[in-house]
């Protein structure tokens, strides 16, 4: 993948496109939403990627294909932030040493940053940390929660501990019934160590049988468990070397923990006392059994209380006002193939305008918004802004979003001062911005009204915008993340999402109308949609599964 207009494809796609023919050297037509419309040559086929990877893909285009040979090799500032960079270090390399050298690398490629009082830093992250511990913006897919996985492991140990305690208690409670057996064995010459080994072997056999039953049960219920948990485990996953080793360790530890005390107690019985029926339980043994039962109750109460706490916390987060109304909002990605995906070309604008007007003919659709991002999607669109007459030291960092005139109405946000973007002000895309309440406060305004009419300077090539409105704060993502200040710019056409506020009383008819409008406006694009509240709440999937 070094030359322009080349691609590698997965085994699945090789069969899909070319059947049993050799795909090497064949061509594919690439048409996307970045004005790419070109033929690419297949130069390789790779194995289908497994389900448990965050880096999924069936077609890998060469870097020069996507960015052009000149830009790919020379335009560091533009291409680097758009890419995920994976670095394989030499064995024994200290990642911290590499991290310490990154600022100098950034400075050498973008020396102007220092004069602008800006600084870039870099951080290396182990590949194995991405799925459970990352949660950065622009992740390739929703991360899981490492803390929850840890607690699931702890819960597993608790449940095992409760089972082992049950085994110990049942064994010691049954000791009186086996006392005569022990007495007879000792009379005929069995040493205490032989009895201990015998009872430990019994415990090992029982633990081994339990393990076999559990393993068989897991294979039977795995499909149902996958449906409940959202995972995609397969029986083969339970045959990996590390998992078999873990089971062996659990079997050995469980056999010792659950078998040693009963074995020690049973082997300590005196033959004469046993055979004469004068055996009595020791006060120490009674106290231990009571302690074990108490431990069981404590563990059970802890698990039940934890379940209730997590459920109530999740219920609280999902019921909170995020500063936007995301119920009954239907969302669609922008078309991947448009007449020409350039907001300055009339054919592209005409398609957007036609789509919006067609949708508004349905009384069940009360608004259509066009924006660069939506709630629940953490985008890495940041801006550094300051008042035009302030120093660089007074700059603040804000999350940026572009929107049209309908965005505030569709999401039912509240104007605290000023006005929304409007077609009555055709210069809005070039001159106007809207701030969130926190952004206005951090810029030094005492009230939202004080910000109206002031000019802010951005780091977008020095672009200036006049504050025409201030809206309420809102949570772009989960309530687990801190609230961030934001800035909105105006764009009637450019964006990544259409958001529709719909009445769901006659949803099938509404969806049919939306699909017909889509097919007319953007022929050749598959029609796909999702509801925003479900999309937003995907962020809490780990907690729900937990």
C-alpha positions, 0 to 999 in steps of 0.5 A: 500500500505505497502507491496511489490508487491501490487497496487491500481487501478482506477474504470476505470482500474478495469473494463478494466482488470477484467470487473464485477469481484471483482478485490481485490486479482487479479494479474497484470503483471508489466513490465517497463523501470526500469527492473521491471518484476513482478506480483503485487496484487490488494489490493484496488480500488479508484474512477476515478480522476477528470480532474482538478487534477495535480496528475493523475494516474490509477495504484498506486504501493506501495513504496516498489514495486518500490524501494525495501523494503530495499532501500525504508526504508534506502536509503534516499539520493537516493529515496527522490529526486525521489519522490513528498512529500505531507505533511498534517499539523495539523490545525493551524500549521505554515508552516514556523516553519516546513520549519525551521526544514527541514535543520536539518532533511536533515543533520541528514540523509546526514551528509556528505554534511556538510564536502563537503561544501554543503547544502540542503534546503526545502520549503513547497508549498500549494497544491492550488499553484501548478497549477497556481504559481509553475513552478518548474522543473519536474512538473507532467504536464504543469502549468497554469499562475496565472498572466494570470488568474488574468488578465482574472478576471480583464478583466471580471470586465472591461467588466462588468463595461462597460456593467453597464456604458451602462445601466446607460447611457441608463437609464439616457438618457431615464429619460426624457421619464419617467419624466411624469411617475415620476411626476404623481406618486409623485402627487398621493403620492409616496415618493422619497424612494418608487421611488428609491426602484421601480427603483432599483427593475427594475434594479435588474430584468433587471440584473437578466434577463441578468444573466439568459440569460448569464447562458443559453448562457454559457451552449450552447457555453461551448463545443466550448469555451473548444475547443478554451481555452483548458479547460475541463469545464462542466455545473456541474462546474457552479453549485458549491456553491462558483460560485452560491454565486459569481453570487449572489454577482455580481447580487447584486453589479451590480443592485446597481451600475447600478440602484442607480444613475438612480433611484436617478436622476429619483426620484429627478424630481419635479412634477410641473416642469415635468407636465408643461414640464419645466424639464431641464437636470443638468450640473452635470448629463451631465458631469457624462454621459460624464465621464462615456462614457470617462471611457468606451473608456479608458477601451476599449482602454486598453483592445485592447492595452493589447491584441496587446501587449500580442500577439506581445510579444508571437510572439516575444518569439516564433520567437526567436532563442533558440540556437537550431533548433527544426523544423522538429525534430521528438521525441520518448520516449525510449521503456518502455519494452526492452530486458533488460533495462540495458545499460550494457547488450548486448541485450539492446545495440543491440536493440538501434544500430539496430534501429539507423541503420534502420532509417539511411537507409531512406534518409529523416532522416539526423540524430538520437540523443539519449539524457536524455532530450529534449528542452522544458522539464525542468529536475532536472538534476543538477551538481555542477562542478569546475576545478580540481585544484580549491577550493569548493568556485569556484564551479558552478551549471549547468544543466546536459544532456547526449547525443550521437555523433549525438546530436549536428548535429541533433539540429544544435548547434554550436561548439565554440571550440574543438570537438563533442563526437565521436565513434572514441574516445571510452573513451568519455563516461568515460572521456569527457564532453562538456560545454556551453559557459556560463558554460565555462565563469563562470569557469573562462575561457576567451575564449571557446578555453581556456577550451579545455583539462581542467579537471572539477570535478563533485559532481557525486561521484567525477567523473572527466571529460576532456573538449573536446568541448564548444558549444553555449548557448541554452534555455532548456525551455521557454524564460520566464526562464533565460538562464542557464549554462549547461554540456553534458556527453556522453552516446551512449545508456542510455537516455530517448528520440530519436530525429530524424531530418527529411525532411517533403516532404514525411512525411507519408512514413518516419513515416511508415519507423520509425514505422517499424524500431521501431516494429522490434527493440522494439517489444511489445512497442506502437509506439508514437511520437511528433514533437519537435517544437509543444512540445516546444511551449506548454509552451506558451499555457497559453499565446495563450489562453489568 
